[in-house]
Amino acid sequence: MVTRYEEDLKKSIVEMVKAGRRSDELSKEYGPSADSIRNWVKGAKSVELEDGTEVTSKEFKQLQRENQRLKEELEILKAAA
């Protein structure tokens, strides 16, 4: 069974890791595996874009998927015209 954790809990744990707490001790305290916590931290790293905005790697991946979907839709519309 896959356990889903609330975004608020994920953000809190990520902040605790950034403040210096270890993922294995947070795992014992809050329940998610240390690997999950490391993945949350990795996904929360931000990237600054050329226009100065910052996005997390998770948001960036979502934008890439949306961009690909829109390109596919555009190709379908071009083919139908």
Backbone torsions as a table, in degrees:
resi	resn	phi	psi	omega
1	MET	NA	136.2	179.9
2	VAL	-93.6	128.7	178.2
3	THR	-96.6	131.4	177.1
4	ARG	-102.4	135.1	179.0
5	TYR	-110.0	145.3	179.2
6	GLU	-63.3	146.2	179.8
7	GLU	-60.7	-35.1	179.1
8	ASP	-62.0	-42.1	178.5
9	LEU	-64.5	-44.2	179.3
10	LYS	-58.8	-47.4	-179.0
11	LYS	-62.5	-41.1	179.6
12	SER	-63.2	-44.2	-179.8
13	ILE	-66.0	-41.0	178.0
14	VAL	-60.5	-43.3	178.5
15	GLU	-62.7	-38.5	178.3
16	MET	-64.8	-38.8	177.5
17	VAL	-65.0	-43.0	179.1
18	LYS	-63.8	-27.9	179.1
19	ALA	-82.2	-4.2	174.4
20	GLY	116.2	-2.6	178.0
21	ARG	-75.7	150.8	-178.6
22	ARG	-87.6	143.7	-177.6
23	SER	-64.5	-33.0	-179.4
24	ASP	-69.6	-36.2	178.1
25	GLU	-72.8	-35.5	176.3
26	LEU	-67.7	-33.2	177.2
27	SER	-61.4	-45.6	179.4
28	LYS	-66.1	-35.5	-176.0
29	GLU	-77.8	-39.1	-172.7
30	TYR	-111.3	-16.2	174.4
31	GLY	111.8	-41.3	-179.0
32	PRO	-67.5	153.8	-179.2
33	SER	-67.1	157.2	178.3
34	ALA	-62.1	-35.6	177.4
35	ASP	-63.6	-41.9	177.7
36	SER	-61.1	-43.7	179.8
37	ILE	-61.9	-43.2	178.3
38	ARG	-62.5	-37.9	177.4
39	ASN	-66.0	-38.7	177.8
40	TRP	-63.4	-41.8	-180.0
41	VAL	-64.7	-44.0	179.5
42	LYS	-61.5	-41.7	-179.9
43	GLY	-70.8	-20.6	-177.9
44	ALA	-89.6	-6.7	178.6
45	LYS	-64.7	136.0	-177.0
46	SER	-100.1	154.5	178.3
47	VAL	-124.9	133.0	177.4
48	GLU	-90.7	128.2	179.9
49	LEU	-87.0	169.2	-177.9
50	GLU	-57.5	-32.8	-178.4
51	ASP	-84.3	4.9	176.1
52	GLY	93.8	-9.0	178.6
53	THR	-77.9	154.3	178.1
54	GLU	-115.1	137.5	175.2
55	VAL	-133.1	150.3	175.5
56	THR	-79.5	163.6	179.6
57	SER	-63.4	-31.8	177.2
58	LYS	-65.3	-45.8	178.0
59	GLU	-63.7	-39.0	179.4
60	PHE	-62.1	-42.9	178.4
61	LYS	-63.8	-39.2	177.5
62	GLN	-63.9	-41.0	178.0
63	LEU	-64.0	-39.2	177.6
64	GLN	-62.9	-43.8	179.0
65	ARG	-63.2	-43.2	179.5
66	GLU	-64.1	-41.0	178.4
67	ASN	-61.1	-43.8	178.9
68	GLN	-62.6	-42.8	179.3
69	ARG	-62.3	-42.8	179.8
70	LEU	-66.0	-37.5	176.2
71	LYS	-61.8	-42.6	179.3
72	GLU	-64.0	-42.2	178.1
73	GLU	-62.3	-41.5	179.1
74	LEU	-62.4	-42.0	178.0
75	GLU	-62.8	-38.8	178.4
76	ILE	-64.2	-43.6	179.3
77	LEU	-65.4	-38.7	177.8
78	LYS	-63.5	-41.0	-179.2
79	ALA	-68.1	-32.3	-178.9
80	ALA	-76.5	-22.9	-176.4
81	ALA	-80.3	NA	NA
